[in-house]
Amino acid sequence: MRRLFTIGCSLTGYCYPTWADILGVNFDEYYNFGIGGASNSYIYSTLLEADAHIGLNAETDLVIAMISGFGRFSYLKKNASGYPSWSCHGDMVNYCLANPDSELTPFYNLLWSDEYAIFQSWVAVKSIKNLLVGKNIPHRILLGIDNRSYLSINNTKFSSKVEEIYTLVENKESFMEWMTLSIENADTPKFINEKGPDGHPSTAAHYKFIKEHLPELVTEKSKAFRDYWVENFDYSDRQAQADKYYVEFAHQKNLAWRIPGRT
């Protein structure tokens, strides 16, 4: 039995198929832990959860983590049922400037800094690498969000941590940077009831990205899966497409919901 575990932000798990799903169809079991706005701390913590509840196996498993923005912050918060679940709001600066609230804004004003952003991501990426190497788990670490601006921080202690992170990832050019290379790469869906493009790569763009960066994992089955969703995408409404995707693929094929608290 072959199992694939993918972890990341909305570039990994979204309302329509991503690179993770395109690869997931090739495995007997597939767990996609991608969630919108996720930080790198979420990615590492979720990897630990997967290992604790499912058990990573060097003989059967492949883990692919797509590193998110260093400036993102995720935390556990009790939901309506009283069970703690992940709260992911994306980049702290963008979120707190646009959506000041009583929980994150005081934390941002008093404690947040570029150094903290770098440090939490360095801890996460180093820990991901050490865990997977230590357990001999086949893996890939990809870069989703452009974090190069952190290389220019005026603190060599922390800029060196950014440099170290870049040595641990498979692609120095992030997915989002790759999207700016050509019009074809920048392909994003446009839902009829919205003013502009979605902003996330289309399924076709996801396929092209993974074909270029991890070609050994892409099969004819992956191509057929891409072709189906390109032809059957629901452009009428984002939620309508999410419902279609959930019914036709995600719920049956993505087993990440089996982790306690991830229903």
N, C-alpha and C positions, 0 to 999 in steps of 0.2 A: 504493500500500500504506500502511495506517495501523497504527502500532505504539503500544502503551501500555506504559509502564514505571512500576511502583509499588514504593515502598520504604518500610519501616517496621518496626514490631514485630509482635506477635501480633494486633494490631488490623488488620493488613494481610494477613498470611499466617498461616493457622491450619489446624486439622484439619477445618474445614468452610468453606463459601464466605463471604468477607468482601465489603465494599464494593468492593475491588479486583477480585475475580472478577466481581461483578455488572456492573462497567463493562467488564471485560476481554472479555466475550463479544461486544462491539461492534467489536472490532478484528481486523485480519488477523493480527497477531502481538501476543502478550501476555507480558510478563515481570514476574513478581511476586517481589520480593526481600525480602518481609516475613519476619521470623524472630522467634520468641518471645524476649522479654527484651532486644531490641536497644536499643542506645544511639543517640544522635544522631551520634556519631562513626562508628558502623557505617553509618548511613544515608548520610552524606556519602561515606565511603570506598567504599561499594558503588556509589554513583552514578558515582564516578570509574572504578571497575572496568567498569561497563556501558559508559561512554563509550570506555574504552580498548580493550575487547575486541569491542564490537558497533558502536560509533560512533553517537552521537546525531545525529539529522538534523532540522533545523528544518522541513523540508518534510513530513515524514511522522510525526513523533513527538510524543507528549504524555507528560510526566513528572508524576506525582503523588507527593509525599513526605508521609507523615504523621509529624510530629515526635513523638518519644517523651518519656519522663521525663528531666528534667535530671540526676537522681541515678543514672542508669544508666551502667554501664561495660562496654564490650566490648573484647576483645583477641584477637589472633591466637595460636593455640596449635596445636602439631603434633598431628595426630590419629594413630591407630594405624598408618596407612600412611606416616607421616612428612611428610605434606603439611600446611602450616598452614591451619587453618580457624577460623572465628569462634567464640569462646566468649562467650555472652551469658547473664548470670545475673540480669538485671533490676536493680532498685534496690540500690545497694551497701549501704545501711544495713540494709535488710530481709534481704538475702542473708547478709551477714557476721554479723549477730546470730543468725540461725537456722542457718547452715551454716558455722561457722568452719573454714577450711581453710588449708593451708600456703602457698597461692599468693596469694589475694586479701586475707586477713585482715591480714597484715603491711602490705601496701600501704594498706589502709583505715585502719589504726591510725596509721600514720606520715605519710601524705601526703594522704588524702582530706579534702575540706572542701566546704562549700556553694559557696565561691568557685570551686573547681576544677570543680565540677559545672556551675555557670553558665558558666564560661569555655569549657569544651569544647563545650557546646551552642551558645553564641554563635558560636564559630568554625565549627561544623558548619552551622548554619542560614544564616549570612552567606555561607559558601562555596557552599552549595547554590544560593542565590539568585544570587550573582555568576556562577557557572558557567553556569546556565541562561539568565540574561539576556545574558551575554556571547556565548553561542552562538545566541541568538534562539530557544531551544527553548520552545514553548508549555508552560506548567506551572501547577500549583497546589501550594501548600504548606498542609497542614492540620495541626491540632493534635489529637493523640490523647489524651495524658495531661495531667491538670491540673497545671500548674506555678506557679500563682498564689502559692503560699506563698513562692516565691523573691523575689517583689516586695517582701516586707517585710524582706529582709536588711538588716542595719545597716551598709551600705556602699554609698554612692551610686554609686561606680564600677561595682559589679557589679549593683545594682538597675537602673541605666540600661541595662545589657546585656540584662536580662530584658525591660524595656520595649521595647527595640529588636526583640527576637525577636518580641514580640507584634504589632509593626507589620508584620512580614513574612509572617504567616500569614493564611489566608483566613477562618478562624473563630476569634474570640477565646475563644469558649466551646468547650472541648475536647470530644472525643467522649465521654469518661468523665463530664464534667460534664453534657453533654446527656442522658446515660442517667438522671440523677437527676431530670429534669424531670417525668416521668410514668411511670406503671406500664407503659404501652405501650413507652416508650423503654427501660425497664429490663429488657425481655424477655431472659432468658438460658436456654439449654437445660439440662435436668436429665437427666443420664445415670442409668439405673436402678441401676447398681452403685456410685454415688457418693452421699455423704451430703447434699450440697447442690448448688445451681446451679453451673454451670461458672464463672460470673463474667465471661465474655466475652459481648459482644452476640450475639444470635441472628442468623441470616441475615436474618430479617425486620426486625430492628432496624437492621442494616447498610443494608438497602435504604431504610428510612425516613430514616436519617441522610443518606445520599448524595442522596436525593430532595430533601431540604430544603436541602442545602448546595451541591450541584453538579447541579441539576435538568437543565441543558442537556446533560448527558452520559448521562442515564438514558433508556432506550428501552423499547419493548414487548418487545424481546428480553431486556432486563435483567429486566423484570417476570416474563416466562415462566421465566427461569432461577431467580429467587427462588422462584416458585411451585413449581417442580419440587423444589427442595431442602427447602422447608418440608414438602411432602407426603411426601418420600422420606427424611427424616432418620432415621438409625439411633440411637435413644436407648438401645440396649442397653449400649453400651460406647464410650468415647471412641476407643479404638484401632480398633474395628470401623468407626466412622464415618470415621476418618482413612483407613482402607484403602479404604472405599467411595468417598470423595472423590478419593483418589489415582487409583484405577482409572478412575472415570467422568469426571473433569475435569482435575485438576491436572497429571498427567503429560503428557497430550496437548496441553493448551491453554497451560500455563505453561512458557515456554521459558527461564526463569531458570537452569535446570540446565545450559544450554549454556556458561555461564561456567566457565572452568577451575577445578577444585577444588570445584565445586558440584554434584556428582553425587548 
